[in-house]
């Protein structure tokens, strides 16, 4: 390869990387608490930022997104702090409960990674301009966690649940069924949700109403 071609290639790669770079920052604001101490000893800031990066790449692949298709996010932050619950995401900031980390009885590092895949999905997914059902938003986040291999043992089994938009693991299992009917379904559904939302997206993508699909799903597993 001629030198000037090599230089041009390197410059192109650097420009592409700079244009599409996303920064990830994590911090522990619960130092001195049981959860903060456990976070530092068993997880750590460096590992957290690494998972934030790898999970983002995984999510982009699940959503089949090129840089131009994604949200224009330059920085994603995560903070471990003294809050109730498990975790939540606001805009591009993830907040994780120190008390949850302290009280988790199993492999806290693996659980933390699973939670992080869920919360990072909230950073990158589209929400139908606020019109999509909350249960669907949470279900897509848990679908990503499921596909990443971080579904905990206490999740419902396939076919369980009361309605398709119940959220979290129930909806994640249903979406996994739909994705099995048409590979890339969740990616296409998420893409449609960039500009709005209607249940008719299920008809457009799978040829059946979401209620019909839910009935088929329940019947498949004898429910």
N, C-alpha and C positions, 0 to 999 in steps of 0.2 A: 504494500500500500504506500503510495507516494506521501511524503510528509505533509503537504498542504491539505490533502484529503483527510489525513489522520487528525490534523489540527481542527479542520472544519467539523469532523464527526464529534470530536471531544467537546467543542464549543456548543454543538447542537444538543448533545446529551446534557451538558451543564445547564443550558438554557431551559430545556424541557423539565429537568429536575427542579430548578428554581421556580419555574412557573407553576408547578404542580405540588410544591412542597407543602406539607402540613406539619406544624410543630405540635408536640405533645408534652405537657407539663403536669407533674403530679406533686402533691405536697401532703404532709401529715400535720394537721392542725389539732390533733388530739394527743400529742405527746404528754406523757405522764399519766394517761388513762390506761386501763387494761387493754382496750382495743387498739389504742395508738402504739402501745408497747408490742403487742402481738403483731401488728402490721409491720413494724420495723424489723422484728426478729424473723418473721416467717414469710413476708412478702417483699416489702421494700419499695422505695420510690423508683429505683433504676429498673427493676423487673416490671413495675406497673407501666412505665412509659414504653417499655418494649412491647408489652401486651397491647397497649393502646394502638401502637403502630401496626402490629401483626393482625390484630382484630379488624382494623380499618381496611387493610388489604383484603382480608377474607370477606368482609361485608361488601366491598366493591365488586368482588368476584361473584358473590351470591346474587347481587343486584345487576350483574353484567354491565357495570358502569365504567365508561371511559371518563377521563378527567372532565371533559366538557359536559357530561351528563350529571355530574355530582353537584352537591351544594358547594358554594364558594366559601369554604371554611379554612382559615389560615392557622388557627390555634384551637386546640382542644385541651381543656384543663380538667384535672381531677383533684379533689380534696377529700381527705379522710377527716371527719369531724363528728362532734357530738350531736347527732340528730336521731329522730325516731325512725323506725322502719328499717329498710335494707339499703336502698339507694334511690336517687332520682336524678334526672337530667333536665337542666334548664338551659335553653339555647345550646351553647357549645361547652357547657360546664357540667361535669359529673360530680355528684356529692354522695359519698359512701359513709354509712353509719359505723362509727367506731364501736358502738355497743353491739352491733350485729357481728362484727369481726370478733369481738371478745367472747360472745356467747355461742358462736357456732361450734358444734360438738365434733364435727368430722374434719376432713381435710380442708382446712380453711383456704389454703392457697388455690386449690382446684375450684372451690366454690367461688372464690373471689374472681377468678378468671371467667367463670360462667356468668357471673353478675356483670362483669365488665363487657363481655360480648353483647349482652342484652342492652346495656346502657349506651355503648358505642353505636349500636344500631339506631337508637333514638337520635343520635347526632346526625346520622347520614340519611335516614329514611325520609320519604315524603309523607305528608299527612293529609293530603287532599285539601290543602288550603284551610285546614281546620275542620273540614266537613266529614272526615272519615270517622267511623265508630272507634271510640277509645279502645274497645276490646280487640279490634283488628290491629290497631297500632301496637298494642302490647303483644298480640299474637305473632306479628311479624318479627318483633324483637326476640321472642322466645323461639320462633322458627329458626332464626339465625343461630341462636345458642344451641338448638337441637342439632343443626347441620354441622356445627363446629365440634360436636361430641361432648358437650358439657351439660347435658340434661341430667339433673339429679334424680336419684331413685324414687323420690317422693312424688314426682310428676304423675299425672293421670296417665292411664294406658290408652293406646289408640282406641277410638270409638266411645270413650267416656265423655261426659259433659252434658249440659242441658240445652245449650244453643251455640250456634257457630261463632257468634261474636262475644262469647263469655270472657274471652281474653286469655292471656298468658298461655299456660301449657295446653289448655283445652283447644284454643284456637290454633296454636302452633301445630298440634297433631292433625287438625282438620286441614290446615294449609299444606302440611306435608303430604296428605292424601291427594289434595288438588294438584300439587306439584308433581305427584306421581302420574296423574292423568295426562299432564302436559309439562314436559321438562321446561323449566324456566318460567313457569306460571307466576311464581312470587316476584321474580324480577320484572316481568311485564306488568303485573298488578301495581307494583311500587312505582314504575315509570308512569303509569296512567294517573297515579295519585299526585303527581307533581302539580297538576293544574286544577284538581277538584276531585270529587268522589261521587259515585253512584253505585248501588248494588248491581246495576246492569253490567258493570265491568266483568262480573263472573260469567254472564251470558255471552258477552263479546269474546271472552277468552276461552271458555269451556263449553259453550253452547247450552248451558243449563242455568236456571236461577240458583242463587246461593242456597235457597231453602230446599230445592231439589237435590243439590249436591250434598247438603247436610243429611238429608234423608237417606241418600245412597251410602254415605259414609257410615251412618249409624247401622244400616242394614248389613253392610259388609262385615261389621264386627259383632253382629248379633244383638245390637242394642235397639 
